[in-house]
């Protein structure tokens, strides 16, 4: 029975490239750049965000109350129920949920509210720290002054009205109003105003949305804009607040 033999191939080693073996014009390419090792990929500040640690000014007419989580009746679980901050103001009331690792404090003398976390080095706690602070600040501003969104209808024949009833949409709650749009379709577009939002038309081409919850106001404004997004050739469409669009040159065949 024939046996097979393994043959090892040996290749000559490549000589190492050293500074003495290179010509002078190639030396700068192999030398490390001291500026490239410390050069960041971005020109922004390397410091972390300080949104969560910033204090919130609470107006005199706004009251904040921290509610403890309700006691559970049943088996013990590891899930900690969140705390809730109730916010009462002249325009209404709102509530913000606090994660278990976020603490809340209010200085009655200076009317400053601050939030803190258990571990600033934990990434998830830092992220929710700033997010919770932004939610709280938006709700405080909403119950004291309110949030608004102005929509501009740009186009020939574009107009909007606020109607107490609709033909194509059923009301979701008693007394709901509807925004009727005429933006180039063969049929009218009727959108129900969410609860807590007030809609009005100071001009036929303007829609004013007012409400306590900033997220609900901007979400309804996005729903209206979706029916006629701004186009870059004639500049027609529905614009929200100070939104603009850069016009493109017309296509010439």
C-alpha positions in Angstrom: 0.0 0.0 0.0 1.5 3.3 -1.1 2.1 5.9 1.5 1.8 9.6 0.8 4.5 12.0 2.0 3.8 15.6 3.0 6.1 18.1 1.4 6.7 21.3 3.2 7.2 24.3 1.0 9.6 26.9 2.4 9.4 30.4 1.0 12.2 32.9 1.6 11.5 35.5 4.2 10.8 39.0 3.0 13.3 41.5 4.3 12.0 43.9 6.9 11.6 47.5 5.7 13.6 49.8 7.9 14.4 53.4 7.7 18.0 52.8 6.7 16.9 50.6 3.7 14.4 53.1 2.3 15.4 56.0 0.0 15.1 59.5 1.3 11.9 60.4 -0.7 9.9 57.5 0.9 10.8 58.2 4.5 7.9 60.7 5.2 5.3 58.1 4.0 6.4 55.5 6.7 6.8 57.9 9.6 3.8 58.2 11.9 1.9 61.4 12.0 1.7 62.7 15.6 -1.3 64.8 14.8 -3.3 62.0 13.4 -3.3 59.9 16.6 -5.0 62.6 18.7 -7.2 64.0 15.9 -10.9 63.4 16.6 -13.4 62.5 13.9 -15.7 65.4 14.8 -15.1 69.1 15.6 -17.8 69.2 18.3 -17.0 69.3 22.0 -15.8 66.0 23.5 -17.7 66.7 26.7 -21.0 64.8 27.4 -24.4 66.5 27.3 -25.5 68.4 30.4 -29.2 68.5 29.5 -30.2 66.3 32.4 -28.3 68.3 35.0 -29.8 71.6 33.9 -32.4 73.0 36.3 -35.9 73.9 35.2 -37.6 77.1 36.2 -41.1 76.5 37.5 -43.5 79.5 37.2 -45.4 80.6 40.3 -48.8 79.5 38.9 -47.6 76.0 38.2 -47.7 73.3 41.0 -45.7 70.1 40.9 -46.6 67.1 43.0 -44.6 63.8 43.2 -46.8 60.7 43.5 -45.4 57.5 44.9 -46.0 54.4 42.9 -49.0 52.4 43.9 -48.5 49.3 46.0 -49.0 46.1 44.2 -51.2 43.3 45.4 -49.9 40.0 44.2 -46.7 38.2 43.6 -43.4 40.0 44.1 -41.7 41.0 40.8 -38.4 42.7 40.0 -40.2 45.3 37.9 -40.2 48.6 39.9 -43.3 50.8 39.1 -42.3 54.3 38.0 -43.0 57.4 40.0 -45.3 60.1 38.5 -45.1 63.9 38.7 -48.4 65.7 38.4 -48.2 69.2 36.9 -51.1 71.6 37.4 -51.2 75.0 35.6 -53.6 77.6 34.4 -54.1 75.8 31.1 -54.6 72.3 32.5 -52.7 69.4 34.0 -50.2 66.8 32.8 -48.2 64.0 34.2 -44.6 62.7 33.6 -43.4 59.3 34.6 -40.0 59.0 36.2 -37.8 56.0 35.8 -36.8 54.2 39.0 -33.2 55.5 38.9 -34.2 59.2 38.4 -34.7 61.4 41.5 -36.7 64.7 41.6 -36.2 67.7 43.8 -37.8 71.2 43.9 -36.4 74.3 45.6 -39.4 76.3 46.8 -37.3 79.4 47.4 -35.8 79.7 43.9 -38.6 77.7 42.1 -36.0 75.5 40.4 -36.6 71.8 39.7 -33.7 69.4 39.3 -33.3 65.8 38.3 -30.5 63.4 39.2 -29.7 59.7 38.6 -28.1 57.0 40.6 -25.1 56.3 38.4 -23.9 59.0 35.9 -21.5 56.5 34.3 -24.3 54.2 33.1 -25.3 54.9 29.6 -29.0 54.1 29.8 -29.4 56.3 32.9 -27.7 59.2 31.2 -29.9 58.9 28.2 -33.1 58.8 30.2 -31.9 61.6 32.4 -31.9 64.1 29.6 -35.0 62.7 28.0 -37.0 62.9 31.3 -35.8 66.4 31.9 -37.0 67.5 28.4 -40.4 65.9 28.9 -40.8 67.7 32.3 -39.7 71.0 30.9 -42.1 70.7 27.9 -45.1 69.8 30.2 -44.3 72.7 32.5 -44.3 75.1 29.5 -47.4 73.5 28.1 -49.6 74.0 31.2 -48.3 77.6 31.7 -48.1 79.0 28.2 -49.0 76.2 25.8 -47.5 74.9 22.6 -48.4 76.1 19.2 -47.8 75.0 15.6 -48.6 77.2 12.6 -49.1 75.6 9.2 -48.8 77.5 5.9 -50.6 76.3 2.8 -48.7 77.4 -0.3 -50.4 76.7 -3.6 -53.1 78.0 -6.0 -56.5 77.2 -4.5 -55.1 75.7 -1.3 -57.2 76.6 1.7 -58.3 75.1 5.0 -61.3 75.4 7.3 -62.3 74.0 10.8 -65.7 72.4 10.7 -67.9 71.1 13.6 -68.8 68.0 11.7 -67.4 65.8 8.9 -68.8 63.7 6.1 -66.1 61.1 5.6 -64.8 60.7 9.2 -66.7 59.7 12.4 -66.1 61.7 15.6 -64.0 60.0 18.2 -65.3 62.0 21.2 -68.3 64.4 21.7 -67.7 67.9 20.4 -64.7 66.9 18.2 -63.8 69.4 15.4 -62.4 68.6 12.0 -59.8 70.3 9.8 -61.0 70.3 6.2 -58.2 70.7 3.6 -58.5 71.6 -0.1 -55.0 71.0 -1.5 -55.5 69.8 -5.0 -57.5 66.6 -4.5 -60.8 65.8 -6.1 -62.3 65.2 -2.7 -62.1 67.2 0.6 -59.7 65.9 3.2 -61.1 65.8 6.8 -58.9 65.2 9.8 -60.2 64.9 13.4 -58.6 67.2 15.9 -57.1 65.2 18.8 -58.4 65.7 22.3 -56.6 68.6 24.1 -55.7 70.4 20.8 -57.5 73.5 19.6 -57.5 74.3 15.9 -58.3 77.6 14.2 -57.8 79.2 10.8 -56.9 82.9 11.2 -56.5 83.0 7.4 -57.7 80.6 4.7 -54.1 79.5 4.1 -53.1 79.3 7.8 -53.8 76.7 10.4 -53.1 77.4 14.1 -52.8 74.5 16.5 -52.7 75.0 20.2 -52.4 72.5 23.0 -50.7 71.5 26.3 -48.9 68.4 25.0 -46.1 69.3 22.5 -45.9 65.8 21.2 -49.6 65.7 20.3 -49.6 69.1 18.7 -46.6 68.4 16.5 -47.9 64.9 15.6 -51.2 66.3 14.4 -49.3 69.0 12.4 -47.3 66.2 10.7 -50.5 64.3 9.8 -51.8 67.4 8.1 -48.5 68.0 6.3 -48.4 64.4 5.0 -51.3 65.2 2.6 -49.2 67.7 0.6 -45.5 67.7 1.4 -43.5 70.6 0.0 -42.0 70.0 -3.4 -38.7 71.6 -4.5 -39.7 72.8 -8.1 -42.6 75.2 -7.5 -42.3 75.4 -3.7 -45.9 74.3 -3.2 -47.1 72.3 -0.2 -47.8 72.6 3.5 -45.1 74.1 5.7 -44.9 73.8 9.5 -43.7 76.8 11.5 -40.6 78.3 9.9 -39.9 75.4 7.6 -38.5 76.3 4.2 -37.4 74.4 1.1 -34.6 75.0 -1.4 -35.9 75.3 -4.9 -34.3 73.2 -7.7 -33.8 74.2 -11.3 -36.5 73.0 -13.7 -35.8 69.9 -15.8 -35.2 70.9 -19.4 -35.3 68.2 -22.0 
